[in-house]
Amino acid sequence: MFNIKIDYNKCCLKNGKCSGACCSGECDGCIDVCPAGAISKEKGFITVDEAKCIGCGACVSVCEHDAIKIE
C-alpha cells in the first residue's frame, strides 16, 4: 500500500469544479491516467483508494499543479 497525499490547496478541483485554466475546466487527468482505477471524484474532491494504488506515479506526472505526491 502506498501513501498518497493530495494538497487540496494546489489541486485545481474546487467545490466539484475545475478552476484551472490549463484544462478548460475539465480536469480529470489524474483520474483518466490511473491504470488501477484508484482515483475518483467524490463529493467535489479527488480521492484515492490506497488499497488499489499500485504506486506507478502516473497521477503525479500528469498533475500540472503538483498537487499529488506519493510517499
Sequence and secondary structure as in RCSB ss.txt:
>XXXX:A:sequence
MFNIKIDYNKCCLKNGKCSGACCSGECDGCIDVCPAGAISKEKGFITVDEAKCIGCGACVSVCEHDAIKIE
>XXXX:A:secstr
   EEE TTT SEETTEE  TTTTT   HHHHH TT  EEEETTEEEE TTT     HHHHH TT  EEE 
